[in-house]
Amino acid sequence: MLCSAAAGDLALYGTAAHVTGWLCVEHPGAWGTDVIGDEVLGPEITAELAARTTAARVRPTLIRRPGRNEFTGTRTVLLASSRPEGSWCERFEITDLRQLFDIDLGLVDGPAPGIGARVDDPVMLVCAHGKRDQCCALLGRPIAAAMAADHPGRIWEASHTGGHRFAPAVVLLPSGLTYGRVDAPAARAVLDAADAGEVSLTGLRGRGCYPPISQLAEVAVREQVPAGATDLTVAPDPAPAHDPTLAGAAIVTHRDGRRWRVTARTVAAAPRQASCGAGPKPATYLEPAAVEQLPAQSLAQLERPATR
């Protein structure tokens, strides 16, 4: 059984990989099991790039254009910051992989640096990493191909984005919004909503800039309250949970001052395989326990600078 079929009844809440910085490097042709490995980029590049991306907490990702494309020797590179506020994506080209070492990856923690061309339209990464898990190739590649025909230059097949059991899986840059179990119409709706400054809820797993509980909290509020793509921010609830059945809580704040406290619980599920070809393992998932509206903050409170 494909792992995506085995995971069919697991909830998607809070399953996005927690990522705030992305380095996407075009690499046509076959990919190895590892996202960056000697068999893909060569030993001179692999170790150094792995060390640099780890130190900067940036996710290295291989990308390629859907369909068969002849390699011209020039690679597109996307550098993106997926922070809760002020996210950005820039695009530039390299002709030698060693040029990646000229990039200060620490820049993802600040405003757009202007080292590449600004990417204004959301970019969609469709996981198609068959060497990592066959679900991604079987289910992801057809969606990438269908989308690329209508949105040339904005759709990329991508190496492992996290959660292949939720394939077909897609990530939007620079927002970091992550989706699972999408078909071609749902993927189109995701991109159409992003273009309009909105968020499609179909298959939404969470925004990768947040940890799992905060991801769940944002999705749970969006399911109840209409909100634009940048209207909500999330922070962990500072009050300790006294209920041992709860996994945690977070506070969601709308830009207009409305607030909600969302609690989550962990639910045990029947054992199943986490990836294709693997044996069954115990499984759990997160689900909202409660969404409680709190007293709204005034605009003055929202704009007041933080004090130490």
URDAGI-V766464 format. One record per residue. N is the residue number from 1. RES is the residue in one letter. OMEGA is omega as a letter, one per 40 degrees, with the letter a starting at -180 (NA if undefined). Layout:
n: {N,N}
res: {RES,RES}
omega: {OMEGA,OMEGA}
This chain:
n: {1,2,3,4,5,6,7,8,9,10,11,12,13,14,15,16,17,18,19,20,21,22,23,24,25,26,27,28,29,30,31,32,33,34,35,36,37,38,39,40,41,42,43,44,45,46,47,48,49,50,51,52,53,54,55,56,57,58,59,60,61,62,63,64,65,66,67,68,69,70,71,72,73,74,75,76,77,78,79,80,81,82,83,84,85,86,87,88,89,90,91,92,93,94,95,96,97,98,99,100,101,102,103,104,105,106,107,108,109,110,111,112,113,114,115,116,117,118,119,120,121,122,123,124,125,126,127,128,129,130,131,132,133,134,135,136,137,138,139,140,141,142,143,144,145,146,147,148,149,150,151,152,153,154,155,156,157,158,159,160,161,162,163,164,165,166,167,168,169,170,171,172,173,174,175,176,177,178,179,180,181,182,183,184,185,186,187,188,189,190,191,192,193,194,195,196,197,198,199,200,201,202,203,204,205,206,207,208,209,210,211,212,213,214,215,216,217,218,219,220,221,222,223,224,225,226,227,228,229,230,231,232,233,234,235,236,237,238,239,240,241,242,243,244,245,246,247,248,249,250,251,252,253,254,255,256,257,258,259,260,261,262,263,264,265,266,267,268,269,270,271,272,273,274,275,276,277,278,279,280,281,282,283,284,285,286,287,288,289,290,291,292,293,294,295,296,297,298,299,300,301,302,303,304,305,306,307,308}
res: {M,L,C,S,A,A,A,G,D,L,A,L,Y,G,T,A,A,H,V,T,G,W,L,C,V,E,H,P,G,A,W,G,T,D,V,I,G,D,E,V,L,G,P,E,I,T,A,E,L,A,A,R,T,T,A,A,R,V,R,P,T,L,I,R,R,P,G,R,N,E,F,T,G,T,R,T,V,L,L,A,S,S,R,P,E,G,S,W,C,E,R,F,E,I,T,D,L,R,Q,L,F,D,I,D,L,G,L,V,D,G,P,A,P,G,I,G,A,R,V,D,D,P,V,M,L,V,C,A,H,G,K,R,D,Q,C,C,A,L,L,G,R,P,I,A,A,A,M,A,A,D,H,P,G,R,I,W,E,A,S,H,T,G,G,H,R,F,A,P,A,V,V,L,L,P,S,G,L,T,Y,G,R,V,D,A,P,A,A,R,A,V,L,D,A,A,D,A,G,E,V,S,L,T,G,L,R,G,R,G,C,Y,P,P,I,S,Q,L,A,E,V,A,V,R,E,Q,V,P,A,G,A,T,D,L,T,V,A,P,D,P,A,P,A,H,D,P,T,L,A,G,A,A,I,V,T,H,R,D,G,R,R,W,R,V,T,A,R,T,V,A,A,A,P,R,Q,A,S,C,G,A,G,P,K,P,A,T,Y,L,E,P,A,A,V,E,Q,L,P,A,Q,S,L,A,Q,L,E,R,P,A,T,R}
omega: {i,a,i,i,i,a,a,a,i,i,a,a,i,a,i,i,a,a,i,i,a,i,a,a,i,i,a,i,a,i,i,i,i,i,i,a,a,a,a,a,i,a,a,a,a,a,a,a,i,a,a,a,i,a,a,a,i,a,i,a,i,i,i,a,i,a,i,a,i,a,a,a,i,a,i,i,i,i,a,i,a,i,a,i,i,i,a,i,i,a,i,a,i,i,i,a,i,i,i,a,i,a,i,a,i,i,a,i,a,i,i,a,a,i,i,i,i,i,a,a,a,i,i,i,i,a,a,a,a,i,i,i,a,i,a,i,a,a,a,a,i,i,i,i,a,a,a,a,a,a,a,i,a,a,a,i,a,i,a,i,a,i,a,i,i,i,e,a,i,i,i,i,e,a,a,i,a,a,i,i,a,i,a,i,i,i,i,i,i,a,i,i,i,i,a,a,a,a,i,a,a,i,a,i,a,i,a,i,a,i,a,a,i,i,i,a,a,a,a,i,i,i,a,a,i,a,i,a,a,a,a,i,a,i,i,i,a,a,a,i,a,i,a,i,a,i,a,a,i,i,i,a,i,a,i,i,i,a,i,i,a,i,a,i,i,a,i,i,i,i,i,a,i,i,a,i,a,i,a,i,i,a,i,i,i,i,i,i,i,i,a,i,a,i,a,i,i,i,i,i,a,a,a,i,a,i,a,NA}
